[in-house]
Amino acid sequence: MGSAQGVANLDAEKQRVEQSFQELQALDYDVLYVRKSVLVEAAKKKEDTESDDAHVLSNFLIEKCPETDDIITHDHYLEFYEVIKAENEEESKKKLDLFQSLISSMWENRIKNVFCTIDINRDGHIVRSELKELVRNFGDVEGAAVTLEKHFDENKDGKITYQEWTSMFEKEKEDDIVAAAGAVRFLEQLVKSLWERRTVAVFNDVDKNKDKALVKSELIALVERSGLGNTESVAQAIIEYCDVNHDGEISIEEWTGMFLREIAEDPKIALDTLSFFEELVKDKAVKENAENSVESEV
């Protein structure tokens, strides 16, 4: 009886290893292998007390790959399984739990990043106007937004909560993991376009002389309303951070590139930064409109 139970446990562990490989494959675009760099990045970003163990497991798989290849094949995964099953049941379960937790965090982070970027006003839910902004480049903007809303808005109240968002993706993963991953990647492409439109809009508002470059005087005029103090130093710090070619000004490519780097490293900080700049631009526009109104009355 004990032996039969042991075999059943090993079979269950093998299924879990197979499932984790399929999940990584689906997210990493390819049906044959997984890029080890993706796994490394996921382990680095896993923020919990077991992150060191996640690194150990990731490194085990990475060390099985040829040094010149950035891939983890199905055979590497099977070797991983053989090592795990040779250990005692408790240790084996712990490692598989941890490894699946790492992979789940990859899905969760990407789904969350998409949701947070679409939620432009950051009120915790997505409404049709935000979906229309997401699909602005579609031929039928209203139709595309309505389709997305119907798909995710489970209780049909006109608002997509984060719980509804994640719940729908979990259901899709269970039904067809490849299709679910494809949906994530498709939305990520839409979000990238949305992100670029927002950053370009801020750039164009700050670029008062419309010469396609931001200089210190334009940034000083922007950050004066931030209340940060020492506006010249703040403006200079922004230039130094964004100015990749060190020519003393920020091109539109450097500006958008900076935000894309930020969102790849820490989406929350990137969104906070973009929202901060958008509020400054909005406040500045309100002030200028008020001043123009006063002048016209005079």
N, C-alpha and C positions, 0 to 999 in steps of 0.2 A: 504493500500500500504506500509506504513512504517513498519507495523508488518511483512508483507511478506519479506520485505528487511532484517529486523532483523533476521528472521529465516534463510534466505539464508546466512547471514554473519556468524551465529553460525555454520551452516553446513560446511561452508568453513573453519572455525577455527578448527572444529573437524577433518576435512580431513588433515589439516596441522599437528595436534597433532598425528594423525595416521601415517602420512608420517614420521615425526621425529622419532617416535618409531621404525618404520621399518628400517630407516637408522641406528639408533643405534644398533638395533638387528643384522643387516647385518654385521656391522663392529666388533661387539663383539662376533662373532662366533655362537651365540645361537639364535634359532628361538622362544624361549619361554620367555626370559627375557633379561635384560641388567644388567651388573654388575655396581653397583653404584660407585665403585672405578674408573671406566673408566670415568664416568661423572665428578667426583671430579677432576681427573687429567686434564681433558679437560678445566674445569673452571679455574684451576690454571694457565694453559698455555695460556689462552686467553688474548692477550696483546692489549687491547684497553680501552677506557675510561669507557666502560660499564661492565668491568670485575666484579665489585662489584655486579651489578645486575645479572650477570650470576651466581655468587655464591648463591645469594638469591634464584633464580629459581632452581638451582641444589639442594640446601639444602632442599627446599620444598619437592621435590621428595624423597630425601634421608630420611627425617624425617618420611615419610609414610611407610618406610620399617621396618620390625622387626630388632631390634638391632643386632641380631645374623646372619642375612642374608646379603649377599653382592649382593642383587638383586633388580631390579625395574621391577615389573610385568606390564602387560597390564592394570590391574585394577588400579594400581597406576597412570598410565598415564590418564586413564579415570577420575579419581578423580581430577587430575591436570586440566583437561579440564572443569570439573564442577565448579571448583573454578574460573577459568578464565572467563567462560561465565557469571558468576554472577556479574562481574565487568562491568564498562561502556565500550563501544565499543573501544574508543581510548586507554584506558589502556590495554584492552585485546589484541588489535593488537600489541601494543608495546611489551608486554611480549612474545607473540608468535614470533614476528620478532627477538627478542633477543635470544630466545631459539633456533630457527632454525639457527641463525647465529652461535651460539655455536657449534651446531652439524655439520654445514657446515665447520667450522674451523677444526674440527676433521678429516674430509675427506681430506680437503685441505692440512693439515699438513702431513698426512701420505703419500699422493700422492707426495707431494713436497720432502719429505725425501727420498723416493725411487728414484725419478728422480736425485736428487743431488748426491746420492751415486753412481748411475750408471755412471753419468757424471764425470769420473775419472779425466780428465784434467781440469775440471771446466771451460769450455769455453761456457757454456750456452746451449749446445745441445748434444744429444746422437748420436753416429755414430756406425756403425756395429762392429768395433773392440771392442768398449766398451760393446756392447751387447754380443759379443763372450766371453768376460771375465766374464760377468754375468752368462752365461749358460755353463761355461767351463766343468762342471761335467756331461753335457748331452752326450748321445751317438753321436748324430749328431749335433755338435756345430754349424757348418755353417748353417744347415737347421733351427735350433731353432732361431738363430740370425736373419736370413732372415725373418722368420715368424713374429717375434716381430717387425722388422723394417717395414714390409708391413702393419702391423696392426696400427701402430702409425704414420708413416710418411705420412701424408695426402697429401702433395704436391709432394711426390715422388722425393725429391731432395737429398736423402741419409742422411739427418739430421733430427732428431726428436727434434723440439723445445719444450720448456716448454708449450707454448700455444697449440701445437698439442697434447701433452701428457695429459694436463688437459681436453682439448676438448673431447678427446676420452673417458675418464672416465665419463664425464658428459653425453655423449650419452649412454654409457653402463648403467649408473645409471637409466636413463629414461626408457631404454628397460627392464632391469632386475636387480634390485638393489642387490639381493642376489648374482647373478653371478658377478656383478661388485665388490662387497666386496670380493668375493672369489678370484678374479684376484688380488686385492690389497694385500691380505694376501699371495697369492702364490709368488708375486714379492717380498714381504717383506722377505720371507724365502730365496729366491735367493740372495737378498741383504745382508742378515745376513751372508750367506756363503761367499759372495764376501768380505764383511767387515772383516771376520775372516781371510781369505787368505791374505788380505793386511796387517793386523796387525801382523800376523805370519811371513810374509816375512820381515817386518822391524825388528822384534825380532831376526830372524835368522841371519840377516846381522849384527846386533849390537853384537850378542853373538859370539864373535870371537873364543873363545876356545871350543865352541859347547858343553857346559856342561848343557844346558837347563836352564840357569839362567843368569840374567843380574846383574852385580856388578858395583860398583861406577866407577872403572877404565874404564870399557867399555862404560859407559854413558859419562864420561868425554871426552873420545876420540871422541864420537859422537858429543857432543855439542860444542866442540872447534871450529867447523866451523860455528856455528850459529851467532857469533858476539855478543852474549848476555853479554859476560864478566863474570867473577867470575864462571867459568865452574864447579868448585867443588861444589859450593853452589847449582847451577842449577841441577847437577846430584843428589845431596843429596835430593833435593826437589822432584825430579821425583821418587826416591826410596821410600820416605816417603808417597807419594801419592798413589803409586801402591802396596806397600808391605803390603798386608793385614795381613799376619801372623807375621810380624815384625821380620823376621829372617835376615834382612840386605841385601836381594837380591830379585830380581823380577823373579818369575816363569812365564812360558808362559801362565798359567791359570790366574795369576794375571794381566799380561799385557793385554791379550785379554779382560778379565773381566772389566778392567778399561775403555777400549774404548767402550764396550757395555753399561756400565753405563753412560758414557758421551753422547753417541748418543741417549739414552733414555731421558736424561735431556735436552740436547741442541744439536741437530744434527749439526748445523752450526759450533759450537765451536769444536765438535768432529772431523768433517771433516777438519777444519782448522788445528787442532793439528796433525791428521794423515798425512795430506799433508806436514806439516812442517817437521815431522820426515822422511817422504819419500824423501824429498828434501835433508835433511842432509845426509841420507844414500847414495843417488845418488851422491852428491858432493864428499863424502868421497871415494866412489868407483872410481870415475873419477880421483881423486888425487892419489890413490894407484896404479891405472893402469898406470898413467903417470910416477910415480916413478919407477915402475917395468920395464917400457919400457926403461927408462934412464939407469937403472942398467944393463939391458941385452945388451944395446949398448956398455956400458963400458966394 
